[in-house]
Amino acid sequence: MRFSPDYSNLKVLIADDMSFWRTLMRNFVDALGVRQVRSVDSARKAWDAVCEFQPHILICDWQMLDGEGIELLRMVRHSKDSPNRFMNVMMVTAFNEEHRVRHALREGVNCYLTKPMTAQDFLRKFAHCAEDRRPFESTSTYLGPQRSAELAEIDDLVFV
């Protein structure tokens, strides 16, 4: 028998400017039993929804028409107006270059998934993000889930 986590009490916000991806990710999240899901088509609307809806998990694209998901992530992590600087953030994007993945990790993303993806890929990453209980670390240049020693070391060498 497999254990199936209960995601019914989670609040999830999906931010992607492409209707196809919003609908697909919404269907995946709905299939997991999440009852409170909102989706928006812009970074600006996403920030408003973060402040009003206060999701447990933010799923966002990197590049949207009116802004970037990476900027949204920075606002979540660093803005004095952020309702929850510790919310779990899942970046879902077509950008698969290593420097972008590292950039997102340096900004404090919990999970990174590239498009196109299978349902299995999404569900696995979502579960990882939803269940990510790593303690948060805060330095002068970073706020986010505790990083691996390798990434922290690289950041200390490159970004100080």
C-alpha positions in Angstrom: 0.0 0.0 0.0 1.3 3.5 -0.9 1.0 6.4 1.4 -0.8 9.3 -0.3 -0.2 12.7 1.3 -3.2 14.9 2.1 -2.8 18.1 0.2 -6.5 19.2 0.6 -5.7 22.0 3.1 -2.9 23.6 0.9 -3.4 26.9 -0.8 -1.6 27.0 -4.2 -1.1 29.9 -6.5 -0.1 29.2 -10.2 1.4 32.1 -12.1 2.1 31.6 -15.8 1.2 33.8 -18.8 0.4 30.9 -21.0 -3.1 29.6 -20.6 -2.2 26.1 -21.6 0.4 25.7 -18.8 -1.9 27.3 -16.2 -4.7 24.9 -17.1 -2.4 21.9 -17.2 -0.8 22.6 -13.8 -4.2 23.4 -12.3 -5.4 20.0 -13.5 -2.4 18.3 -11.9 -2.8 20.1 -8.6 -6.6 19.4 -8.6 -5.8 15.7 -9.1 -3.7 15.8 -6.0 -6.8 16.9 -4.0 -5.8 20.6 -3.4 -9.0 22.4 -2.9 -7.8 26.0 -2.8 -6.1 26.9 -6.1 -5.8 30.2 -7.9 -4.1 31.0 -11.1 -3.0 34.2 -12.7 -1.5 35.3 -15.9 1.1 37.9 -14.9 3.8 38.6 -12.3 1.9 41.7 -11.2 -1.3 39.7 -10.6 0.8 37.0 -8.9 2.2 39.5 -6.3 -1.3 40.8 -5.6 -2.5 37.2 -5.1 0.5 36.3 -2.9 -0.5 39.2 -0.6 -4.2 38.6 -0.7 -4.5 34.8 -1.0 -1.4 34.0 1.0 -0.7 30.6 -0.6 1.4 27.9 1.0 3.0 27.1 -2.4 3.7 29.5 -5.3 4.2 27.8 -8.7 5.6 30.4 -11.2 7.1 30.7 -14.6 10.4 32.4 -15.0 9.4 34.7 -17.9 6.0 36.3 -18.1 4.7 39.2 -20.2 4.8 41.8 -17.5 7.7 40.6 -15.4 9.8 37.7 -14.3 9.1 35.0 -11.9 12.6 35.4 -10.5 11.7 39.0 -9.5 8.5 37.6 -7.9 10.6 35.1 -6.0 12.8 38.0 -4.8 9.8 39.9 -3.6 8.4 36.9 -1.8 11.7 36.3 0.0 12.8 39.9 0.6 10.0 42.4 0.5 8.8 43.9 3.8 5.3 43.5 2.4 5.6 39.8 1.8 3.0 37.9 3.9 5.2 34.8 4.1 8.8 35.0 3.2 9.1 31.3 3.9 6.4 30.0 1.5 7.5 27.2 -0.8 8.2 28.3 -4.3 8.3 26.0 -7.4 9.8 27.5 -10.6 8.3 25.8 -13.7 9.9 27.2 -16.8 11.2 26.4 -20.3 14.7 27.7 -19.3 16.9 24.7 -18.6 20.4 26.2 -18.6 22.5 25.4 -15.6 23.2 29.1 -14.8 19.4 29.8 -14.6 18.8 26.8 -12.3 21.7 28.0 -10.0 20.3 31.6 -10.2 16.9 30.4 -9.0 18.5 28.3 -6.2 20.5 31.3 -5.1 17.3 33.3 -5.0 15.7 30.7 -2.7 13.5 28.6 -4.9 12.5 25.2 -3.4 12.1 23.3 -6.6 12.9 23.9 -10.3 11.2 22.0 -13.1 11.6 22.5 -16.9 8.9 22.5 -19.5 7.8 20.5 -21.3 7.2 18.0 -18.5 5.2 14.9 -17.9 2.5 14.6 -15.3 4.8 12.3 -13.3 7.6 14.9 -13.3 5.3 17.6 -12.1 3.7 15.5 -9.4 7.1 14.4 -8.1 8.4 18.0 -8.0 5.2 19.2 -6.4 5.4 16.6 -3.7 9.0 17.5 -3.0 8.0 21.2 -2.8 5.0 20.6 -0.6 6.9 18.4 1.7 10.1 20.5 1.8 10.8 21.0 5.5 14.4 22.2 5.2 15.1 24.9 7.7 15.5 28.4 6.1 18.8 30.0 6.2 19.4 33.7 6.1 22.7 35.4 5.1 23.4 38.9 3.8 22.8 37.6 0.3 20.4 34.7 0.7 17.1 33.8 2.3 15.6 30.5 1.4 15.7 26.7 2.2 19.0 25.5 3.5 21.3 25.0 0.6 23.7 22.2 -0.1 27.2 22.8 1.1 28.4 22.9 -2.5 26.0 25.6 -3.6 26.6 27.7 -0.4 30.3 27.5 -1.0 30.0 28.6 -4.6 27.8 31.4 -3.6 30.2 32.5 -0.9 33.0 32.6 -3.5 31.1 34.2 -6.3 28.4 36.4 -4.8 30.0 38.0 -1.7 
